[in-house]
Amino acid sequence: MILISSCLIGEHVRYDGGTQGQPSLIQLIEEGRAIHACPEVLGGLSTPRDPAEIVGGDGFDVLDGKAKVITISGKDVTEAFIKGAEQTLQILKDNLVDTVILKANSPSCGNTQIYDGSFSGTKKQGLGVTSALLSRHGIQVMSEQDYSLS
């Protein structure tokens, strides 16, 4: 089974209420070969919501209490991001998921790059909170870009 970020299958769960639907990923859902989840919504965040970035590190640092997830308006949403990551991990376990495709660059889902915490559009190397938690459990995360290359 495959788990895909909800925004990548056309669900309007992005921070701006938008979607990043990818036809090839939507097809996997329609064929019953995949399920979807949005860690940020699972963590209790609304749609739409203020954009958030990791400040002071990456997803591993958030999990270790060394960094925070902060919205552009200054609200600390770290707990919601951690809760969503934990719930996503549980969904993987409950559904015997062996492939994970999450949204690139997201503070939850980014698997190689995230925004740098300055809200300037600048990216840096690092994993989002959910990708970091899954990585700690030996689960490899790919982005929609990685999947399209495979």
C-alpha positions as CSV (number, residue, x, y, z in Angstrom):
1,M,0.0,0.0,0.0
2,I,1.1,3.6,-0.7
3,L,0.4,6.6,1.4
4,I,0.2,10.0,-0.5
5,S,-0.1,13.5,0.9
6,S,-3.7,14.5,0.5
7,C,-2.8,17.7,-1.3
8,L,-1.2,15.6,-4.0
9,I,-4.4,13.8,-4.8
10,G,-6.6,16.9,-5.2
11,E,-7.7,17.5,-1.6
12,H,-7.9,21.2,-0.7
13,V,-5.8,20.9,2.5
14,R,-2.8,23.1,1.7
15,Y,-2.2,26.1,4.0
16,D,-3.7,28.3,1.4
17,G,-6.7,26.0,0.8
18,G,-5.3,24.9,-2.5
19,T,-4.2,21.6,-3.9
20,Q,-1.3,20.2,-5.8
21,G,-3.2,17.4,-7.5
22,Q,-1.0,15.1,-9.6
23,P,-2.9,12.9,-12.1
24,S,-0.7,9.9,-11.7
25,L,-1.1,9.9,-7.9
26,I,-4.9,10.5,-8.1
27,Q,-5.0,7.4,-10.3
28,L,-3.3,5.3,-7.6
29,I,-6.1,6.3,-5.2
30,E,-8.8,5.6,-7.8
31,E,-7.2,2.1,-8.4
32,G,-7.3,1.3,-4.6
33,R,-3.5,1.1,-4.5
34,A,-3.0,4.1,-2.2
35,I,-4.5,6.0,0.7
36,H,-4.0,9.6,1.6
37,A,-3.4,11.7,4.6
38,C,-2.4,15.3,5.5
39,P,-0.2,15.4,8.6
40,E,-1.0,19.1,9.3
41,V,-4.8,18.5,9.2
42,L,-4.3,15.3,11.3
43,G,-2.5,17.5,13.8
44,G,-5.5,19.7,14.2
45,L,-4.7,22.6,11.9
46,S,-7.4,24.2,9.9
47,T,-7.6,24.9,6.1
48,P,-6.8,27.6,5.2
49,R,-4.1,28.4,7.8
50,D,-1.1,30.7,8.1
51,P,2.0,29.4,6.3
52,A,4.4,27.9,8.7
53,E,8.1,27.1,8.6
54,I,10.6,25.4,10.8
55,V,12.7,27.9,12.8
56,G,16.0,26.8,14.2
57,G,16.7,23.6,12.4
58,D,14.8,20.9,10.6
59,G,12.2,18.2,11.4
60,F,14.7,16.2,13.5
61,D,15.4,19.2,15.6
62,V,11.7,19.8,16.1
63,L,11.2,16.2,17.3
64,D,14.2,16.7,19.6
65,G,12.8,19.9,21.1
66,K,15.6,22.0,19.5
67,A,13.5,23.9,16.9
68,K,9.9,25.1,16.5
69,V,7.3,25.3,13.8
70,I,6.2,28.9,13.7
71,T,3.5,30.6,11.5
72,I,4.2,33.8,9.6
73,S,2.2,35.6,12.2
74,G,4.4,34.2,15.0
75,K,2.1,31.4,16.4
76,D,3.9,28.3,17.6
77,V,2.3,25.3,15.9
78,T,5.0,22.8,16.8
79,E,2.7,20.5,18.9
80,A,0.2,20.2,15.9
81,F,3.0,19.3,13.6
82,I,4.3,16.6,15.9
83,K,0.8,15.2,16.6
84,G,0.2,15.0,12.8
85,A,3.5,13.2,12.3
86,E,2.6,10.7,15.0
87,Q,-0.8,10.1,13.6
88,T,0.6,9.7,10.1
89,L,3.0,7.0,11.4
90,Q,0.1,5.2,13.0
91,I,-1.8,5.2,9.7
92,L,1.2,3.6,8.0
93,K,1.4,0.9,10.6
94,D,-2.4,0.3,10.5
95,N,-2.5,0.0,6.7
96,L,0.8,-1.9,6.0
97,V,2.1,1.0,4.0
98,D,5.4,0.4,2.3
99,T,5.7,3.4,0.0
100,V,5.3,7.0,1.1
101,I,4.9,10.0,-1.2
102,L,4.8,13.3,0.5
103,K,4.8,17.0,-0.7
104,A,8.2,18.4,-1.4
105,N,9.5,21.3,0.6
106,S,6.7,21.2,3.2
107,P,7.5,21.8,6.9
108,S,5.7,18.5,7.5
109,C,6.4,16.5,4.4
110,G,9.6,17.8,2.8
111,N,12.0,14.9,2.3
112,T,15.1,16.7,1.2
113,Q,14.5,20.4,1.4
114,I,12.4,22.7,3.6
115,Y,12.0,26.5,3.7
116,D,14.6,28.1,6.0
117,G,12.3,29.7,8.6
118,S,12.7,33.3,7.2
119,F,9.5,33.3,5.1
120,S,11.6,34.6,2.2
121,G,11.0,31.6,-0.1
122,T,14.6,30.4,0.6
123,K,15.0,26.6,0.9
124,K,17.6,24.7,2.8
125,Q,18.6,21.0,3.1
126,G,16.5,19.2,5.7
127,L,13.4,17.1,6.4
128,G,10.0,18.2,7.5
129,V,8.6,16.9,10.8
130,T,6.6,14.0,9.5
131,S,9.4,12.9,7.1
132,A,11.9,13.1,10.0
133,L,9.7,10.9,12.2
134,L,9.1,8.4,9.5
135,S,12.8,8.3,8.7
136,R,13.5,7.5,12.4
137,H,11.3,4.5,12.0
138,G,13.1,3.3,9.0
139,I,10.5,4.5,6.5
140,Q,11.8,6.1,3.3
141,V,9.9,9.1,2.1
142,M,9.8,10.3,-1.5
143,S,8.4,13.4,-2.9
144,E,6.0,13.7,-5.9
145,Q,9.1,14.8,-7.9
146,D,11.0,11.6,-6.9
147,Y,7.9,9.5,-7.7
148,S,7.5,11.0,-11.2
149,L,11.2,10.0,-11.9
150,S,10.7,6.4,-10.9
